[in-house]
Amino acid sequence: MQLNFLDADTSHLEPVNVPTASDKARQKAEILQALEWAGEEGVTTLRMREICALSVSQRISDLRREGHKIVCRAVGNSNWYFLEESNPTTPQENVR
């Protein structure tokens, strides 16, 4: 028997929470604040996920497009994020 997932009953599933513009703005502000406070110590992916769940990469990309130089470094078994420069007038490439 072949399953057709397009015909599956999804009425029991909860809707996906898509971040609103205000959610995104809040998340970006919280990420910047965490990065600024952490300084050279950096912020772990786990902490980033506390701020914006599974949207970490998207929010980091948003901030880079706005000109914040955020780098990601693998340290041990975790990724650490660092704010190297914050100049919201010069967009940065999405480089790790």
N, CA, C and O of each residue as an XYZ file, in Angstrom:
384
protein
N       0.841     -1.188      0.000
C       0.000      0.000      0.000
C       0.882      1.247      0.000
O       1.799      1.373      0.812
N       0.603      2.127     -0.885
C       1.381      3.358     -1.003
C       0.665      4.473     -0.236
O      -0.539      4.678     -0.391
N       1.430      5.188      0.591
C       0.858      6.289      1.361
C       0.986      7.588      0.591
O       2.022      7.867     -0.012
N      -0.052      8.362      0.617
C      -0.024      9.682      0.002
C      -0.149     10.696      1.129
O      -1.229     10.885      1.687
N       0.946     11.337      1.456
C       0.957     12.257      2.594
C       0.118     13.506      2.364
O      -0.270     14.178      3.319
N      -0.159     13.817      1.120
C      -0.994     14.979      0.848
C      -2.437     14.746      1.252
O      -3.181     15.697      1.486
N      -2.840     13.466      1.337
C      -4.207     13.133      1.728
C      -4.334     12.837      3.222
O      -5.422     12.519      3.700
N      -3.240     12.938      3.950
C      -3.251     12.598      5.377
C      -4.103     13.598      6.166
O      -4.157     14.785      5.846
N      -4.753     13.089      7.188
C      -5.563     13.934      8.073
C      -4.635     14.682      9.028
O      -3.945     14.060      9.836
N      -4.615     15.985      8.943
C      -3.749     16.802      9.802
C      -4.544     17.619     10.800
O      -4.003     18.531     11.425
N      -5.816     17.307     10.959
C      -6.665     18.111     11.846
C      -6.225     18.048     13.299
O      -6.550     18.941     14.081
N      -5.491     17.006     13.675
C      -5.039     16.850     15.060
C      -3.757     17.638     15.355
O      -3.368     17.771     16.515
N      -3.106     18.156     14.325
C      -1.851     18.877     14.511
C      -2.109     20.331     14.881
O      -3.065     20.953     14.418
N      -1.240     20.849     15.720
C      -1.342     22.256     16.097
C      -0.675     23.109     15.028
O       0.294     22.672     14.407
N      -1.179     24.318     14.803
C      -0.559     25.177     13.786
C       0.859     25.579     14.191
O       1.168     25.725     15.374
N       1.697     25.752     13.196
C       3.074     26.189     13.429
C       3.053     27.668     13.777
O       2.374     28.465     13.129
N       3.801     28.018     14.804
C       3.891     29.432     15.189
C       4.933     30.122     14.333
O       6.133     29.904     14.499
N       4.476     30.944     13.430
C       5.369     31.712     12.571
C       5.631     33.039     13.253
O       4.691     33.752     13.603
N       6.919     33.386     13.451
C       7.213     34.640     14.145
C       6.673     35.857     13.394
O       6.804     35.959     12.175
N       6.074     36.763     14.133
C       5.598     38.014     13.552
C       6.771     38.980     13.433
O       7.862     38.700     13.930
N       6.551     40.099     12.784
C       7.603     41.120     12.660
C       8.056     41.595     14.038
O       9.246     41.826     14.252
N       7.124     41.742     14.967
C       7.508     42.193     16.307
C       8.282     41.102     17.052
O       9.181     41.410     17.834
N       7.938     39.816     16.816
C       8.705     38.712     17.405
C      10.146     38.749     16.899
O      11.092     38.616     17.676
N      10.297     38.930     15.596
C      11.622     38.967     14.990
C      12.444     40.131     15.534
O      13.626     39.971     15.836
N      11.824     41.291     15.659
C      12.526     42.475     16.178
C      12.968     42.237     17.614
O      14.089     42.586     17.987
N      12.092     41.644     18.424
C      12.427     41.340     19.817
C      13.567     40.338     19.887
O      14.497     40.505     20.676
N      13.499     39.294     19.062
C      14.545     38.284     19.054
C      15.891     38.879     18.658
O      16.913     38.579     19.276
N      15.891     39.716     17.631
C      17.147     40.342     17.197
C      17.723     41.221     18.296
O      18.930     41.203     18.536
N      16.870     41.993     18.966
C      17.333     42.862     20.050
C      17.910     42.030     21.202
O      18.939     42.392     21.774
N      17.254     40.925     21.538
C      17.739     40.068     22.619
C      19.048     39.390     22.255
O      19.924     39.236     23.106
N      19.191     38.982     20.999
C      20.450     38.372     20.557
C      21.583     39.383     20.652
O      22.652     39.073     21.178
N      21.355     40.591     20.146
C      22.400     41.622     20.217
C      22.780     41.919     21.661
O      23.960     42.054     21.982
N      21.781     42.019     22.529
C      22.055     42.290     23.939
C      22.883     41.156     24.552
O      23.839     41.414     25.283
N      22.523     39.909     24.259
C      23.270     38.764     24.795
C      24.702     38.769     24.289
O      25.630     38.497     25.050
N      24.891     39.078     22.999
C      26.237     39.110     22.427
C      27.072     40.239     23.020
O      28.257     40.060     23.302
N      26.450     41.400     23.208
C      27.174     42.534     23.791
C      27.572     42.239     25.228
O      28.702     42.518     25.628
N      26.663     41.683     26.003
C      26.960     41.348     27.405
C      28.040     40.276     27.522
O      28.890     40.339     28.410
N      28.003     39.290     26.618
C      28.953     38.184     26.691
C      30.357     38.607     26.285
O      31.345     38.065     26.779
N      30.438     39.575     25.385
C      31.751     40.054     24.937
C      32.586     38.936     24.352
O      32.105     38.173     23.514
N      33.843     38.830     24.789
C      34.778     37.843     24.263
C      34.430     36.423     24.664
O      34.945     35.476     24.070
N      33.562     36.250     25.663
C      33.181     34.903     26.091
C      32.218     34.247     25.116
O      32.147     33.020     25.054
N      31.480     35.038     24.357
C      30.564     34.506     23.356
C      29.280     33.947     23.947
O      29.102     33.891     25.164
N      28.399     33.539     23.058
C      27.077     33.016     23.419
C      26.901     31.674     22.723
O      27.145     31.558     21.522
N      26.478     30.660     23.473
C      26.292     29.334     22.897
C      25.007     29.246     22.071
O      24.093     30.058     22.217
N      24.968     28.251     21.216
C      23.757     27.987     20.442
C      22.590     27.696     21.371
O      21.461     28.105     21.101
N      22.855     26.993     22.462
C      21.795     26.686     23.424
C      21.151     27.967     23.945
O      19.925     28.053     24.021
N      21.953     28.954     24.301
C      21.417     30.239     24.777
C      20.657     30.949     23.662
O      19.609     31.548     23.901
N      21.189     30.879     22.445
C      20.503     31.510     21.309
C      19.126     30.888     21.113
O      18.157     31.591     20.825
N      19.041     29.566     21.269
C      17.752     28.887     21.093
C      16.761     29.264     22.178
O      15.551     29.224     21.954
N      17.258     29.627     23.348
C      16.358     30.110     24.404
C      15.703     31.425     23.980
O      14.583     31.736     24.387
N      16.410     32.179     23.168
C      15.903     33.471     22.702
C      14.942     33.294     21.533
O      13.862     33.885     21.515
N      15.337     32.482     20.559
C      14.525     32.417     19.330
C      14.304     31.007     18.815
O      14.153     30.810     17.610
N      14.282     30.040     19.687
C      13.966     28.644     19.349
C      14.789     28.165     18.160
O      16.019     28.204     18.202
N      14.135     27.722     17.120
C      14.848     27.149     15.977
C      15.159     28.171     14.889
O      15.583     27.795     13.796
N      14.957     29.442     15.168
C      15.194     30.494     14.176
C      16.555     31.160     14.336
O      16.750     32.270     13.843
N      17.498     30.513     15.011
C      18.799     31.137     15.278
C      19.479     31.576     13.984
O      19.884     32.732     13.858
N      19.606     30.669     13.031
C      20.299     31.002     11.775
C      19.626     32.155     11.048
O      20.299     33.029     10.503
N      18.306     32.157     11.041
C      17.585     33.227     10.343
C      17.799     34.577     11.023
O      18.045     35.574     10.344
N      17.708     34.624     12.346
C      17.908     35.899     13.050
C      19.345     36.381     12.901
O      19.573     37.580     12.744
N      20.331     35.467     12.947
C      21.729     35.860     12.746
C      21.895     36.428     11.338
O      22.566     37.444     11.152
N      21.290     35.779     10.352
C      21.349     36.283      8.973
C      20.728     37.666      8.870
O      21.275     38.545      8.206
N      19.579     37.865      9.529
C      18.927     39.178      9.529
C      19.864     40.240     10.088
O      20.005     41.319      9.511
N      20.509     39.929     11.219
C      21.408     40.888     11.863
C      22.629     41.175     10.995
O      23.090     42.315     10.923
N      23.149     40.151     10.341
C      24.292     40.362      9.440
C      23.907     41.268      8.282
O      24.677     42.147      7.896
N      22.717     41.056      7.727
C      22.246     41.929      6.632
C      22.115     43.372      7.094
O      22.263     44.299      6.298
N      21.838     43.563      8.374
C      21.719     44.917      8.922
C      23.081     45.523      9.251
O      23.157     46.686      9.649
N      24.161     44.746      9.089
C      25.492     45.283      9.280
C      26.222     44.851     10.530
O      27.306     45.365     10.807
N      25.677     43.937     11.288
C      26.347     43.451     12.493
C      27.265     42.295     12.116
O      26.832     41.332     11.484
N      28.531     42.392     12.504
C      29.487     41.334     12.182
C      29.453     40.302     13.309
O      30.068     40.473     14.361
N      28.724     39.241     13.051
C      28.567     38.162     14.017
C      29.266     36.944     13.438
O      29.004     36.548     12.302
N      30.151     36.355     14.219
C      30.863     35.163     13.771
C      30.459     33.983     14.642
O      30.060     34.139     15.796
N      30.573     32.805     14.057
C      30.252     31.579     14.756
C      31.492     30.701     14.740
O      32.086     30.479     13.685
N      31.883     30.199     15.908
C      33.048     29.322     16.006
C      32.648     28.043     16.732
O      31.942     28.077     17.740
N      33.112     26.916     16.199
C      32.892     25.642     16.870
C      33.937     25.503     17.966
O      35.139     25.552     17.703
N      33.468     25.330     19.198
C      34.350     25.128     20.349
C      33.856     23.874     21.052
O      32.760     23.853     21.611
N      34.670     22.835     21.020
C      34.234     21.575     21.612
C      33.032     21.042     20.852
O      33.063     20.918     19.628
N      31.978     20.730     21.584
C      30.765     20.185     20.973
C      29.689     21.234     20.751
O      28.532     20.889     20.510
N      30.044     22.498     20.827
C      29.040     23.552     20.701
C      29.524     24.644     19.763
O      30.725     24.826     19.563
N      28.581     25.358     19.200
C      28.900     26.558     18.428
C      28.763     27.758     19.348
O      27.836     27.838     20.154
N      29.681     28.674     19.218
C      29.673     29.903     20.006
C      29.591     31.078     19.051
O      30.277     31.108     18.029
N      28.752     32.046     19.386
C      28.567     33.248     18.568
C      29.226     34.438     19.252
O      29.167     34.590     20.472
N      29.856     35.279     18.433
C      30.561     36.457     18.922
C      30.186     37.658     18.075
O      30.034     37.546     16.859
N      30.039     38.797     18.716
C      29.802     40.053     18.016
C      31.148     40.733     17.871
O      31.708     41.221     18.853
N      31.672     40.769     16.656
C      32.971     41.385     16.423
C      32.856     42.862     16.130
O      33.765     43.640     16.421
N      31.732     43.243     15.552
C      31.556     44.641     15.183
C      30.074     44.903     14.996
O      29.341     44.060     14.478
N      29.648     46.058     15.416
C      28.241     46.404     15.238
C      28.150     47.744     14.535
O      28.315     48.799     15.148
N      27.883     47.684     13.227
C      27.763     48.875     12.407
C      26.548     48.683     11.509
O      26.691     48.237     10.370
N      25.358     49.011     12.000
C      24.146     48.695     11.257
C      23.977     49.391      9.912
O      22.901     49.308      9.319
N      24.989     50.065      9.420
C      24.847     50.699      8.107
C      25.587     49.932      7.022
O      25.402     50.217      5.839
N      26.431     48.954      7.396
C      27.217     48.211      6.434
C      26.862     46.733      6.479
O      27.320     46.021      7.373
N      26.050     46.250      5.529
C      25.668     44.834      5.540
C      26.870     43.910      5.422
O      27.824     44.214      4.706
N      26.824     42.772      6.129
C      27.901     41.798      6.111
C      27.444     40.569      5.330
O      26.249     40.308      5.188
N      28.429     39.820      4.827
C      28.133     38.553      4.165
C      27.757     37.540      5.245
O      28.167     37.671      6.398
N      26.994     36.554      4.873
C      26.628     35.482      5.794
C      27.738     34.441      5.829
O      27.622     33.369      5.235
N      28.802     34.770      6.526
C      29.972     33.908      6.621
C      30.117     33.462      8.059
O      29.967     34.258      8.986
N      30.405     32.208      8.239
C      30.627     31.682      9.591
C      32.040     31.935     10.007
O      32.432     31.569     11.115
